């Protein structure tokens, strides 16, 4: 029938990616403004922190999952596995997802450290007097390391159940790190939430980069061997 518009494939996915870029960026800007202006959201944050702080060994162990020494080796293992699998399967541009993920992990301090210096937010009463707690570096390390590892491994998992378990496991670890940091008193809750927002934007950008490169590669000369479905 003439006049009927043909559906545009991929539009819902594109809208979701734009949403994952826009909303977290807006929320991050709002939180940063409140921290700099010492606004009412900061006072609520401090009251919530006082109610939640209960330093114990368990919360400290959860917070330690965001240490560079713990999170980065997990990402490195995923990088090596995906690179070996991609090259062995003859996937076009097999090197791009591992390299892009490694570069993003290396750039995390470049995003976080200047923000810490600029905002100069003091820590909670549970830590020694100092400034530079916003946003949370441990949270950013955990989100990017575990999140990028998850994005790398997802295409290589054969079943929907395995992919679901991986995503839920990643979310559980990220939430556990945030809970441990707040419970132990290492960070205010808004420090953690701001890092979640910032890293959601970073991981969404990583997803867009990898997916666009994959589409360009698939539009060219096909490889004689196939990669993951």
Order of alpha helices (4+ residues) and beta strands (2+ residues): alpha-alpha-alpha-alpha-alpha-alpha-alpha-alpha
